[in-house]
Amino acid sequence: MSPNSLLNKLLGYVLEQDKEIDPRGFKLQGYKGFLKGRADLQGLPGVDFDIKLDGEHVWMRVAWLEAKAPPTLPVEQWKGVIVVSD
């Protein structure tokens, strides 16, 4: 497939998605405590700001997190715990 054809398909996809997406779902002003600024995110592991790569400027980069299994509890810490299953 040619680059022009791929770009044409991508733009067609974006236009179709635009018809189905309600932009009101992306307004976060009504959610208290959800909006975070640079000061809230700076210093978090895997979050970097103002990176210059090969002539590009990246405002913010967030590293992918690796899924890890939760730690297991020793048997003695389970004493007295009631386990409810669905």
Backbone torsions as a table, in degrees:
resi	resn	phi	psi	omega
1	MET	NA	139.0	-178.7
2	SER	-77.9	157.1	177.0
3	PRO	-57.7	-37.4	179.1
4	ASN	-63.3	-41.9	-179.9
5	SER	-65.7	-42.7	178.6
6	LEU	-62.8	-43.6	178.9
7	LEU	-64.1	-40.0	178.4
8	ASN	-61.7	-43.4	178.6
9	LYS	-65.2	-41.1	178.9
10	LEU	-61.8	-45.9	179.8
11	LEU	-64.6	-38.2	176.0
12	GLY	-61.9	-41.5	178.2
13	TYR	-63.1	-45.2	-179.7
14	VAL	-61.9	-42.2	179.3
15	LEU	-64.4	-39.5	177.4
16	GLU	-66.2	-41.2	178.5
17	GLN	-64.3	-36.6	-179.9
18	ASP	-61.3	-31.8	179.6
19	LYS	-70.1	-30.3	-173.7
20	GLU	-95.6	-16.6	-174.3
21	ILE	-93.0	130.2	176.8
22	ASP	-90.4	110.8	-176.3
23	PRO	-63.6	-17.8	178.6
24	ARG	-64.0	-22.4	178.9
25	GLY	-72.7	-11.2	-178.1
26	PHE	-105.1	6.7	177.6
27	LYS	-92.5	115.1	-172.8
28	LEU	-99.2	3.4	-176.8
29	GLN	-61.2	-30.0	-175.8
30	GLY	-80.5	-5.1	-177.2
31	TYR	-104.3	103.7	-178.3
32	LYS	-64.9	135.3	176.3
33	GLY	79.2	-3.3	-177.9
34	PHE	-88.9	-35.4	179.8
35	LEU	-70.8	129.2	-179.4
36	LYS	-124.5	138.4	177.5
37	GLY	-104.0	-177.9	-178.3
38	ARG	-58.8	-41.5	-179.0
39	ALA	-61.7	-32.2	179.5
40	ASP	-73.9	-29.8	-174.0
41	LEU	-98.1	-22.7	-176.8
42	GLN	-64.4	132.6	-179.7
43	GLY	96.0	-10.6	176.7
44	LEU	-72.6	145.0	-180.0
45	PRO	-64.5	134.0	177.8
46	GLY	83.6	3.0	178.7
47	VAL	-112.9	119.4	-179.5
48	ASP	-124.6	147.3	-179.7
49	PHE	-121.5	153.7	173.6
50	ASP	49.6	66.9	179.2
51	ILE	-105.5	132.9	178.0
52	LYS	-109.0	116.8	-178.8
53	LEU	-125.9	119.7	174.2
54	ASP	43.7	51.4	177.1
55	GLY	81.5	-0.9	178.2
56	GLU	-106.0	153.6	176.0
57	HIS	-115.6	121.5	179.0
58	VAL	-103.2	118.0	-178.9
59	TRP	-67.9	-45.8	179.6
60	MET	-148.6	137.7	176.3
61	ARG	-127.1	131.6	178.8
62	VAL	-118.5	124.3	-179.0
63	ALA	-74.6	149.2	174.9
64	TRP	-67.6	140.0	176.6
65	LEU	-91.3	142.5	175.7
66	GLU	-89.6	134.7	177.2
67	ALA	-74.2	130.8	178.2
68	LYS	-128.7	143.0	177.3
69	ALA	-70.2	146.1	178.6
70	PRO	-67.5	154.6	179.0
71	PRO	-68.0	149.4	177.5
72	THR	-87.2	145.7	178.2
73	LEU	-91.4	140.7	173.8
74	PRO	-62.7	152.1	-176.1
75	VAL	-55.4	-38.3	-177.3
76	GLU	-65.0	-23.0	177.9
77	GLN	-81.6	-12.0	177.5
78	TRP	-85.5	-10.4	-178.3
79	LYS	-61.9	128.8	179.0
80	GLY	87.2	-4.0	179.9
81	VAL	-89.4	130.8	178.3
82	ILE	-97.3	123.4	-179.9
83	VAL	-100.1	123.5	-179.9
84	VAL	-109.7	126.0	177.5
85	SER	-107.2	156.9	-179.0
86	ASP	-72.0	NA	NA
